[in-house]
């Protein structure tokens, strides 16, 4: 899985990363790397209007809020089912 957190490094961005790591552990893929995009020009080029953003396998999963752990597990599980050839 390819994961990216987009945001300038605010508290909510850090919370999103922490919860995403917990969700990955719950899904049994704790070793998945999480990339960060923090440059404001790169963020604008991505068309992001509100941060933080979580992008999973090229799909914007959440924008402008920090979901709960349960929501993240569900969101990432759905992305895996849709995009990973060996899933399901």
C-alpha positions, 0 to 999 in steps of 0.5 A, spaced: 500 500 500 502 506 498 500 512 503 501 519 503 499 524 508 499 531 506 499 537 510 504 542 513 506 539 519 500 541 524 498 537 530 492 534 526 497 532 521 501 528 526 494 525 529 492 523 522 499 519 522 499 516 528 492 513 527 494 511 520 499 507 523 495 504 529 490 502 523 495 499 519 497 495 525 490 493 526 490 491 519 496 487 519 500 491 515 504 495 520 510 495 516 507 500 511 511 506 510 507 513 510 510 518 506 509 526 507 508 532 503 509 538 507 511 543 501 505 548 500 507 548 493 506 541 492 500 541 496 497 546 492 499 542 485 495 536 488 489 540 489 488 540 496 484 545 499 483 543 506 489 539 510 490 534 513 489 529 507 490 521 507 492 518 500 492 511 499 494 507 493 492 514 489 485 515 492 484 521 497 481 517 503 480 523 507 481 531 507 480 536 512 479 532 518 482 526 523 477 520 522 477 515 528 481 509 528 475 505 527 473 509 521 481 509 518 481 501 519 474 501 515 477 506 509 484 503 509 480 496 508 476 498 503 482 501 499 485 494 500 479 491 497 479 495 491 486 496 489 490 490 491 490 484 487 491 479 492 486 482 497 479 479 498 
